[in-house]
Amino acid sequence: MAKLDILIYPDPRLRQVAKPVDHVDDNVQQLVDNMFETMYRAPGIGLAATQVNVHKRIIVIDVSEDKSEPRVFINPEITEAIGEQTMPEGCLSVPSFYEEVVRADAITVNALDQNGEHFTLQAEGLLAVCIQHEIDHLNGKLFTDHLSKLKRNRIKKKLEKQQKANVL
C-alpha cells in the first residue's frame, strides 16, 4: 500500500468532476486500499478519489472511533435526502478549518462496494454528513461552497498564504 498526496484548496484539480467507474478491477481495489491508508494516516474519516488527484467516483469512509468500520462507495448516488442538520465540518483538503454546514439529516445512497457489488444504505447523523461531503468532492464541490462568500474568501486567502510560505 502507499500513502497518496492530498490536494489542498484552492488547487483547481479539486474542482474537477469525477467520472463513473466502469469496472471494479484490481487497480480500483488497490486505489481503495491506498485511499484508506492515506485517510487513516491523515487522520480523517472520509476521502474522495478527487482529493488524491484521481478523478473517479470513489469514496472511502470510516466514522468509527477505532477505525473498525471501513466503508467503500463506488459510483455513489443519493436517492433520498430527509430533514436537515447543522454540524461542524472539516476537510483534509482544507486543513485546520472547521465551519458549520447544513446538510440532510438522513439519506439513502446506492453504490458499488469494493468488490463491485451493488448495495443500498440508509444513513443518518455523522455518516450521512460524511457521505454527502465526500460526494460533493466527486462533483467538484468543497464544504466551503456551503459557506458565505466572506468566509470562503477568508479561508482561501489564509490557505494561499500558508502555501506561499511553505514554498519560500
Stockholm file with secondary structure:
# STOCKHOLM 1.0

chainA/1-168         MAKLDILIYPDPRLRQVAKPVDHVDDNVQQLVDNMFETMYRAPGIGLAATQVNVHKRIIVIDVSEDKSEPRVFINPEITEAIGEQTMPEGCLSVPSFYEEVVRADAITVNALDQNGEHFTLQAEGLLAVCIQHEIDHLNGKLFTDHLSKLKRNRIKKKLEKQQKANVL
#=GR chainA/1-168 SS CCCCCCCCTTCGGGGSCCBCCSCCCHHHHHHHHHHHHHHHHTTCSEEEGGGGTCCBSEEEECCSTTSCCCEEEEEEEEEEEESCEEEEEEETTEEEEEEEEEECSEEEEEEECTTSCEEEEEEEHHHHHHHHHHHHHHTTCCGGGGSCHHHHHHHHHHHHHHHHHHHC
#=GC SS_cons         CCCCCCCCTTCGGGGSCCBCCSCCCHHHHHHHHHHHHHHHHTTCSEEEGGGGTCCBSEEEECCSTTSCCCEEEEEEEEEEEESCEEEEEEETTEEEEEEEEEECSEEEEEEECTTSCEEEEEEEHHHHHHHHHHHHHHTTCCGGGGSCHHHHHHHHHHHHHHHHHHHC
//
